Amino acid sequence: MFDRLEDIVVRFDEVSEELTDPNVVNDQNRFRKLMKEQNDLAPIADAYREYKKAKETIEDSLLILDEESDEEMKELAKEELSDAKKRCEELEEKMKILLLPKDENDDKNVVVEIRGGAGGDEAALFAAELYRMYCNYAESNRWKTEMISLNENGIGGFKEVVFMINGQGAFSKLKYESGVHRVQRIPVTESGGRIHTSTATVAIMPEAEEVDVDIDMNDCKFDVFRASGNGGQCVNTTDSAVRLTHLPTGIVISCQDEKSQLKNKDKALKVLRARLYELECQKRQDEDSAARKSQIGSGDRSEKIRTYNFPQGRVTDHRIKLTTHRLDDVLNGDLEELISGCITADQSAKLAKMNEN
């Protein structure tokens, strides 16, 4: 591990030096590539340098304890030795995590699909709440949201909503949200006061670039139709909405959020690209069952991942056995505790697997 850390520090210094070269600064592609590499290496290089300083402190403290006769100096050395040893242990764990292989999609924007599941109108209302929850979480991270398509049920619920979240590291956090979300509460339509259980399915997919997925346009069938719902003067007056059917897979995507047919077509292609990329990623994961087991809910749409219980005001994440009684905060977008728990569990599982090997 330490040989690798030494190589990383050397490379970090090389990249930092290159970034001061005027020729590199003028080459925007090269400059952006090096900046990304520097940002990726910086946390590891900083942690290793701090680790080496702590090791030096240990050596100096041991020397003082061995040679110094002044008792006060010895006490200070003992304190410094204890603190430095503890810091070394913390930094070793931190560096192991930093050296774990990165998910190639972590820095990508995401396409989010939320669908009401079991529970009819109540499930659609819950899907709309999840949409608002993710929009609030995105806003707290200074990420931007962009609607792609929306199918409402007429009472404020969403049968299906597809939208994008654009922001640095969006996929690295939101990938743990894929799966079945369950709500337990008394629906507003329930006269007997009985608690109902409803579900909504969330799919988080990394935005795929054209270089990631090559789409043959001959495999795509486009139909245009008039948009419906809220959309201003263009609704029901122009054929701006687009339905894209990918013939080999049978994937169908409708998009009517934009007034421009061309923009709706571009958005539909973005979603198709993301879905095809997800299928390819899933195929690769399934080929490595051990790698799949080491991941904490990063894509299985059928997995029940979380329950939102209104009578008890609690949210439970079933994968990591975490329960919080901050239901209102979570639904308002405060997901940090739940997502951090998933990240920690995922890293621990990968570290354990790495140690086995």
C-alpha positions as CSV (number, residue, x, y, z in Angstrom):
1,M,0.0,0.0,0.0
2,F,2.7,2.4,1.0
3,D,4.6,2.0,-2.3
4,R,1.4,2.9,-4.1
5,L,1.0,5.9,-1.9
6,E,4.5,7.1,-2.7
7,D,3.8,6.8,-6.4
8,I,0.6,8.8,-6.0
9,V,2.4,11.7,-4.2
10,V,5.0,11.7,-7.0
11,R,2.3,11.8,-9.6
12,F,0.4,14.5,-7.7
13,D,3.5,16.7,-7.7
14,E,4.0,16.1,-11.4
15,V,0.5,17.1,-12.3
16,S,0.7,20.2,-10.1
17,E,3.9,21.2,-11.9
18,E,2.3,20.5,-15.4
19,L,-0.7,22.8,-14.5
20,T,1.7,25.8,-14.2
21,D,2.9,25.2,-17.8
22,P,1.5,28.0,-20.1
23,N,1.2,25.5,-23.0
24,V,-1.0,23.2,-20.8
25,V,-3.1,26.2,-19.6
26,N,-3.8,27.1,-23.2
27,D,-4.8,23.6,-24.1
28,Q,-8.3,23.4,-22.5
29,N,-8.8,19.7,-22.9
30,R,-5.4,18.8,-21.5
31,F,-5.9,21.4,-18.7
32,R,-9.3,20.0,-17.7
33,K,-8.0,16.4,-17.7
34,L,-5.1,17.3,-15.4
35,M,-7.3,19.3,-13.1
36,K,-9.6,16.3,-12.7
37,E,-6.6,14.1,-12.0
38,Q,-5.2,16.6,-9.5
39,N,-8.6,16.7,-7.7
40,D,-8.8,12.9,-7.5
41,L,-5.2,12.5,-6.2
42,A,-5.3,15.5,-3.7
43,P,-7.2,13.8,-0.8
44,I,-4.9,10.7,-1.0
45,A,-1.7,12.8,-1.2
46,D,-2.8,15.1,1.6
47,A,-3.7,12.1,3.9
48,Y,-0.4,10.4,3.2
49,R,1.6,13.5,3.9
50,E,-0.2,14.0,7.2
51,Y,0.4,10.3,8.0
52,K,4.2,10.7,7.4
53,K,4.2,13.8,9.7
54,A,2.4,11.7,12.4
55,K,5.0,9.0,12.0
56,E,7.8,11.5,12.4
57,T,6.1,12.8,15.6
58,I,6.1,9.2,17.0
59,E,9.8,8.8,16.3
60,D,10.6,12.2,17.9
61,S,8.5,11.4,20.9
62,L,10.2,8.0,21.4
63,L,13.6,9.7,21.1
64,I,12.6,12.2,23.9
65,L,11.3,9.4,26.1
66,D,14.6,7.5,25.6
67,E,17.0,10.4,26.1
68,E,15.3,13.1,28.1
69,S,15.6,13.3,31.8
70,D,13.2,16.1,32.4
71,E,9.9,14.6,33.7
72,E,7.8,17.4,32.4
73,M,9.2,17.0,28.9
74,K,8.6,13.2,29.1
75,E,4.9,13.8,30.0
76,L,4.5,16.1,27.0
77,A,6.2,13.5,24.8
78,K,3.9,10.8,26.1
79,E,0.8,12.9,25.2
80,E,2.2,13.6,21.7
81,L,3.0,10.0,21.2
82,S,-0.5,8.8,22.1
83,D,-2.1,11.5,19.9
84,A,0.2,10.6,16.9
85,K,-0.4,6.9,17.2
86,K,-4.2,7.4,17.3
87,R,-3.9,9.8,14.3
88,C,-1.8,7.2,12.4
89,E,-4.5,4.5,12.9
90,E,-7.2,6.9,11.7
91,L,-5.2,7.9,8.6
92,E,-4.4,4.3,7.7
93,E,-8.2,3.5,7.6
94,K,-8.9,6.7,5.7
95,M,-6.2,5.9,3.1
96,K,-7.4,2.4,2.6
97,I,-10.9,3.8,1.8
98,L,-9.4,6.4,-0.5
99,L,-7.5,3.7,-2.4
100,L,-10.6,1.6,-3.1
101,P,-11.4,1.4,-6.8
102,K,-13.6,4.3,-7.7
103,D,-16.9,3.8,-9.5
104,E,-16.4,5.1,-13.0
105,N,-19.8,6.7,-12.9
106,D,-19.5,8.6,-9.5
107,D,-18.9,12.0,-11.0
108,K,-21.8,11.8,-13.5
109,N,-25.1,13.5,-13.5
110,V,-28.1,11.2,-12.9
111,V,-31.4,10.4,-14.6
112,V,-34.0,9.6,-11.9
113,E,-37.2,7.6,-12.6
114,I,-39.9,7.4,-9.9
115,R,-43.0,5.3,-10.4
116,G,-46.0,4.8,-8.2
117,G,-46.2,1.1,-7.3
118,A,-48.7,-0.9,-5.2
119,G,-51.4,1.4,-3.7
120,G,-53.1,3.2,-6.6
121,D,-53.6,6.9,-5.9
122,E,-51.9,6.7,-2.6
123,A,-48.7,5.3,-4.3
124,A,-48.8,8.1,-6.8
125,L,-49.1,10.7,-4.0
126,F,-46.0,9.1,-2.3
127,A,-44.1,9.2,-5.6
128,A,-44.7,12.9,-5.8
129,E,-43.4,13.3,-2.3
130,L,-40.3,11.4,-3.2
131,Y,-39.8,13.6,-6.2
132,R,-39.9,16.7,-4.0
133,M,-37.6,15.1,-1.5
134,Y,-34.9,14.5,-4.1
135,C,-35.4,18.0,-5.5
136,N,-34.8,19.5,-2.0
137,Y,-31.8,17.2,-1.5
138,A,-30.4,18.4,-4.9
139,E,-30.9,22.0,-3.9
140,S,-29.1,21.5,-0.6
141,N,-26.1,20.2,-2.7
142,R,-26.4,23.1,-5.2
143,W,-27.3,20.6,-7.9
144,K,-29.7,21.5,-10.7
145,T,-32.9,19.6,-11.5
146,E,-34.4,19.3,-15.0
147,M,-37.8,17.8,-15.7
148,I,-38.0,15.3,-18.6
149,S,-41.5,13.8,-18.4
150,L,-44.4,13.7,-15.9
151,N,-47.5,11.6,-15.8
152,E,-49.9,12.9,-13.1
153,N,-53.0,11.3,-11.7
154,G,-55.2,14.4,-11.3
155,I,-55.1,14.7,-7.5
156,G,-51.5,15.9,-7.1
157,G,-49.9,12.5,-7.4
158,F,-47.3,11.2,-10.0
159,K,-47.9,7.9,-11.7
160,E,-44.4,8.4,-13.2
161,V,-41.8,11.2,-13.2
162,V,-38.5,11.2,-15.0
163,F,-36.0,14.0,-14.3
164,M,-32.3,14.8,-14.3
165,I,-30.1,16.0,-11.5
166,N,-27.0,17.8,-12.7
167,G,-24.1,18.2,-10.3
168,Q,-20.6,17.1,-9.4
169,G,-20.7,13.7,-7.6
170,A,-24.5,13.3,-8.0
171,F,-24.4,9.6,-8.8
172,S,-21.8,8.9,-6.1
173,K,-24.5,9.7,-3.5
174,L,-27.8,9.1,-5.2
175,K,-26.9,5.6,-6.5
176,Y,-27.9,4.1,-3.1
177,E,-31.5,5.3,-3.6
178,S,-32.4,2.8,-6.3
179,G,-35.1,0.3,-5.2
180,V,-38.5,0.0,-3.7
181,H,-39.6,2.7,-1.2
182,R,-42.5,1.8,1.1
183,V,-44.8,4.2,2.9
184,Q,-47.1,3.2,5.8
185,R,-49.8,5.8,6.7
186,I,-53.6,6.5,6.8
187,P,-54.4,7.8,3.3
188,V,-56.5,11.0,3.0
189,T,-59.1,8.9,1.1
190,E,-59.4,6.3,4.0
191,S,-62.5,6.9,6.1
192,G,-62.0,4.1,8.5
193,G,-58.6,5.3,9.8
194,R,-56.8,2.2,8.8
195,I,-53.0,2.3,8.0
196,H,-52.3,1.4,4.4
197,T,-48.9,0.3,2.9
198,S,-48.0,1.6,-0.5
199,T,-44.9,1.6,-2.6
200,A,-43.0,3.6,-5.2
201,T,-40.0,2.4,-7.3
202,V,-36.9,4.7,-7.7
203,A,-34.3,4.1,-10.4
204,I,-31.1,6.1,-10.4
205,M,-29.1,5.9,-13.6
206,P,-25.8,7.7,-14.5
207,E,-26.1,10.0,-17.4
208,A,-24.4,8.3,-20.4
209,E,-22.4,10.2,-22.9
210,E,-22.4,9.4,-26.6
211,V,-19.0,7.8,-26.2
212,D,-20.5,5.5,-23.5
213,V,-23.4,4.2,-25.6
214,D,-23.6,4.1,-29.4
215,I,-27.2,4.3,-30.5
216,D,-28.1,3.3,-34.0
217,M,-30.8,5.7,-35.0
218,N,-32.3,3.1,-37.3
219,D,-33.2,1.2,-34.1
220,C,-35.3,4.2,-32.9
221,K,-38.9,5.0,-33.8
222,F,-40.1,8.5,-33.0
223,D,-43.8,9.5,-32.8
224,V,-45.0,13.0,-32.1
225,F,-48.2,14.0,-30.3
226,R,-49.7,17.0,-28.6
227,A,-48.6,17.7,-25.1
228,S,-51.2,17.6,-22.3
229,G,-51.3,19.1,-18.8
230,N,-49.7,22.4,-17.8
231,G,-47.6,23.8,-20.5
232,G,-48.8,27.2,-21.5
233,Q,-50.1,28.2,-24.9
234,C,-48.4,25.4,-26.8
235,V,-50.4,22.6,-25.1
236,N,-52.9,20.9,-27.5
237,T,-51.9,23.3,-30.3
238,T,-48.6,21.8,-31.6
239,D,-47.2,18.3,-31.9
240,S,-44.2,19.0,-29.7
241,A,-44.3,15.9,-27.4
242,V,-42.1,13.0,-28.5
243,R,-42.5,9.2,-27.9
244,L,-39.3,7.3,-28.5
245,T,-39.4,3.5,-29.0
246,H,-36.1,1.6,-29.0
247,L,-37.0,-1.4,-31.2
248,P,-34.3,-3.9,-30.1
249,T,-35.1,-3.6,-26.3
250,G,-38.7,-2.4,-26.4
251,I,-37.9,0.6,-24.2
252,V,-40.4,3.4,-24.6
253,I,-39.8,7.0,-23.5
254,S,-42.2,9.9,-23.7
255,C,-41.1,13.5,-23.3
256,Q,-43.3,16.6,-23.4
257,D,-41.7,19.0,-20.9
258,E,-40.2,21.3,-23.6
259,K,-42.2,23.4,-26.1
260,S,-39.7,22.4,-28.8
261,Q,-40.1,19.0,-30.4
262,L,-36.3,18.9,-31.0
263,K,-35.5,19.5,-27.3
264,N,-38.0,16.8,-26.3
265,K,-36.3,14.4,-28.7
266,D,-32.8,15.2,-27.3
267,K,-34.1,14.6,-23.7
268,A,-35.7,11.3,-24.8
269,L,-32.4,10.2,-26.3
270,K,-30.6,11.1,-23.0
271,V,-33.0,8.9,-21.0
272,L,-32.6,6.0,-23.6
273,R,-28.8,6.4,-23.4
274,A,-28.9,6.2,-19.6
275,R,-31.2,3.1,-19.6
276,L,-29.0,1.3,-22.2
277,Y,-25.9,2.2,-20.2
278,E,-27.5,0.9,-17.0
279,L,-28.4,-2.4,-18.7
280,E,-24.7,-2.8,-19.7
281,C,-23.5,-1.9,-16.2
282,Q,-26.0,-4.4,-14.7
283,K,-24.7,-7.1,-17.1
284,R,-21.1,-6.5,-16.0
285,Q,-22.1,-6.6,-12.3
286,D,-24.0,-9.8,-12.7
287,E,-20.9,-11.4,-14.3
288,D,-19.1,-10.7,-11.0
289,S,-21.5,-11.9,-8.3
290,A,-18.9,-11.2,-5.6
291,A,-18.7,-7.6,-6.6
292,R,-22.4,-7.3,-6.7
293,K,-22.7,-8.7,-3.1
294,S,-20.2,-6.1,-1.9
295,Q,-22.5,-3.3,-3.0
296,I,-25.2,-1.8,-0.8
297,G,-28.3,-1.4,-3.0
298,S,-26.7,0.2,-6.0
299,G,-29.2,-0.6,-8.6
300,D,-31.7,-3.4,-7.9
301,R,-35.1,-1.9,-8.6
302,S,-36.9,-4.8,-6.9
303,E,-35.1,-4.5,-3.6
304,K,-37.2,-3.0,-0.7
305,I,-34.7,-0.5,0.6
306,R,-36.6,1.9,2.9
307,T,-39.8,2.3,4.9
308,Y,-41.4,5.6,5.7
309,N,-43.8,5.0,8.7
310,F,-46.0,8.1,9.4
311,P,-47.8,6.9,12.6
312,Q,-44.4,6.4,14.3
313,G,-42.7,9.3,12.5
314,R,-39.8,7.0,11.5
315,V,-37.7,6.1,8.5
316,T,-35.9,2.7,8.4
317,D,-33.3,1.8,5.8
318,H,-33.4,-2.0,5.7
319,R,-30.0,-2.6,4.1
320,I,-28.0,-1.0,6.9
321,K,-30.5,-1.5,9.7
322,L,-30.7,2.2,10.4
323,T,-33.8,3.9,11.9
324,T,-34.3,7.6,12.4
325,H,-37.3,9.4,13.9
326,R,-36.8,12.4,11.7
327,L,-39.5,11.6,9.0
328,D,-40.4,15.2,8.2
329,D,-36.7,16.2,7.8
330,V,-36.0,13.3,5.5
331,L,-39.0,14.0,3.3
332,N,-37.9,17.6,3.2
333,G,-34.6,16.4,1.6
334,D,-32.3,15.8,4.6
335,L,-30.9,12.5,3.4
336,E,-27.3,12.9,4.5
337,E,-27.6,10.5,7.5
338,L,-29.1,7.7,5.4
339,I,-26.8,8.2,2.4
340,S,-23.7,8.4,4.6
341,G,-24.7,5.2,6.3
342,C,-25.0,3.5,3.0
343,I,-21.6,4.8,1.8
344,T,-19.9,3.7,5.0
345,A,-21.5,0.2,4.8
346,D,-20.5,-0.1,1.1
347,Q,-16.9,0.9,1.9
348,S,-16.7,-1.5,4.8
349,A,-17.9,-4.4,2.6
350,K,-15.4,-3.6,-0.1
351,L,-12.6,-3.2,2.5
352,A,-13.5,-6.6,3.9
353,K,-13.4,-8.2,0.5
354,M,-10.1,-6.5,-0.3
355,N,-8.6,-7.8,2.9
356,E,-9.8,-11.3,2.1
357,N,-7.9,-11.2,-1.2
